[in-house]
Amino acid sequence: MKNIKNTSILKLGLILIIISYVVGALYSMSLVLKEPVFFKHYYESHIHRRSVKSIHLITNSNDDRQITGIEFPQLPEDFAYVSLRNVWNNDNGYDRTNEFAHYDYKILYFEFINVDEDLSGGEEESIVLDKAEIRYMNGDVQYVDIGKIVLHKNFKLNEFFYDSSSSSSSNFSSKLYTKVLKDININNIESSFDDELEGFLEMTVNNLKQQDIQYPMSFNSGEYINFNSNYIYDDLNDMRRYNVYDVIKIISITDSEGNKGNELLHNLDYEPMGIISSEKEIIDYLRYRGVK
C-alpha cells in the first residue's frame, strides 16, 4: 500500500512538473515579438553640417541581428543622407543596450549629413519624415512608422547672443544663460511640436512661463536672458513618457537695426530608457502599442 501511495505521489509530482513546464513555455511563447518594436520618435533639427540622432527599439532578448542601415524614403537625395555611427564598434552593434529576461531595449546613433558643400547660403528648406526602412545584417528589411522628424536647412542664424553658458541634466532639464549682444525684440519662440508637447515640456524665459509671454519681448544690449526647460514625465497615465524627443525651439529675433534672424535652443531631449527599468514596464509599453 505504501509503495502504491509513493507511486501516486511521484506521478502527481511529474504531472505538476510537466504542467508547470508547459505553462512556462506557453507564457514565454506569448511574449515573443514577431519583429522589433520601434518607439515613436519626435525630432526637430537644423542641419548645418550634420545632426546626430538616436533610434530606440525593443527586441527579443535572443534577437542578435544588427542594424546595418536606416533609410528614410521621404528624404530627398539632394537634402541630406544618413550614416550610422561606429556600427562595428558598439555593444553587439548598438550604442546602448538594457537587457531584461525576454527583451532588450536598444539604442543606435545615426547622423543626418548635409549634402551641400556651400553651407553659407542656399534657400531655406524644411522636410518632414515619418517612415523609415530598417535594414539588418542578414538581409531583413523592416518598414517602420517612425513618429515625426522635422529637418531644416539654411536657416538664417544671426548672432544676437554671446557669452553664453548652457547645461543639461539626466532628469531631462536644460538651461541656457546668455547675454544680449545688442538691443533686440524676441518676436516668437516656437517648435514644430508645441501642440504635441503641451503640458509635457515646460519652458520659462527669465522665470516667465512660455504660455504667459507677451510678444515682442524687448531686451537691451548687455542684458541677460535665462532659458529653462524641463520635461514632466511622472504622470503614469501620460503615454508621451514612452516617446523619444529631441527638439529645438526657434527664437525669432529682430534687432534695433531691423535685421531679422533666429537663435536656436538645443538640448531639449527626452528618452524613455531612463524610466523603463523592469520587464513589466516593457510589457506594459508593448500592450499600449497593441503588440501584446
Summary of the structure (lengths in Angstrom):
residues: 292
radius of gyration: 25.2
end to end distance: 49.9
largest distance: 106.4
contacts: 815
relative contact order: 0.17
helix: 18%
strand: 47%
